[in-house]
């Protein structure tokens, strides 16, 4: 609930109308009930999926449910600062960008308290994306903190594996221009990491499918 309260505060202070969408994979921890019973200034909806699991498909569902023009995706584990949300949304709302990405690798950005093995994995995974982002000056295509103009989703059907949905959108929907905003990434403050052997295998398969899409 910490993230929701912070989002509610920041979004309620903006000149544009907002909504918060939480996609719940029919969890048993009472998430949906708690959110529905919490008083919020910003309209908040809970979408409960039954018989479906997975972060990527949950995000696709959330994007489909969104009614606004600009859609923002972020993690709920404390690694993505809420104060950056307006900076990501405003270029999309003004028409300056079709996609904005919170970047860990632009000048002025950084990563705090990240173990060496996580840095190495991130560096290697990003290197694999370079041929697929050719022509776009994107330093952090693997970022999970981004905003898009929802209209670009009509260009191509999304078919992600794993949880790198932002990269899927970059390749399939070809947003232009893309603006990166530097920020200080910090390791998660809650929850457990999604990274494991299964997730790494999913990423390799995802990359393979996007290469096939782009070059075959």
RAPEWO-V9260 format. One record per pair of residues at least 12 apart in sequence whose C-alpha atoms are under 6 Angstrom apart, sorted by the first residue. I is the first residue (numbers start at 1). GAP is how many residues later the second one is. If there is no record, write none. Layout:
# RAPEWO-V9260
i->I gap->GAP
i->I gap->GAP
This chain:
# RAPEWO-V9260
i->8 gap->34
i->19 gap->23
i->19 gap->24
i->19 gap->25
i->20 gap->24
i->21 gap->23
i->21 gap->24
i->21 gap->25
i->22 gap->24
i->23 gap->23
i->23 gap->24
i->23 gap->25
i->24 gap->23
i->24 gap->24
i->25 gap->23
i->25 gap->24
i->25 gap->28
i->26 gap->22
i->26 gap->23
i->26 gap->24
i->55 gap->108
i->56 gap->106
i->56 gap->107
i->56 gap->109
i->69 gap->80
i->69 gap->81
i->70 gap->78
i->70 gap->79
i->70 gap->80
i->71 gap->76
i->71 gap->77
i->72 gap->74
i->72 gap->75
i->73 gap->72
i->73 gap->73
i->74 gap->71
i->77 gap->111
i->77 gap->112
i->77 gap->113
i->77 gap->114
i->78 gap->110
i->78 gap->111
i->79 gap->106
i->79 gap->107
i->79 gap->108
i->79 gap->109
i->88 gap->12
i->88 gap->59
i->92 gap->57
i->97 gap->80
i->97 gap->81
i->98 gap->50
i->98 gap->51
i->98 gap->77
i->98 gap->78
i->98 gap->79
i->99 gap->48
i->99 gap->49
i->99 gap->79
i->100 gap->46
i->100 gap->47
i->100 gap->78
i->100 gap->79
i->100 gap->80
i->101 gap->45
i->101 gap->79
i->102 gap->43
i->102 gap->44
i->102 gap->78
i->102 gap->79
i->102 gap->80
i->103 gap->37
i->103 gap->77
i->103 gap->78
i->103 gap->79
i->105 gap->34
i->106 gap->76
i->108 gap->74
i->109 gap->73
i->109 gap->74
i->109 gap->75
i->110 gap->74
i->111 gap->73
i->111 gap->74
i->111 gap->75
i->112 gap->74
i->113 gap->74
i->114 gap->73
i->141 gap->26
i->142 gap->25
i->152 gap->21
i->155 gap->18
i->156 gap->16
i->156 gap->17
i->161 gap->41
i->161 gap->45
i->162 gap->40
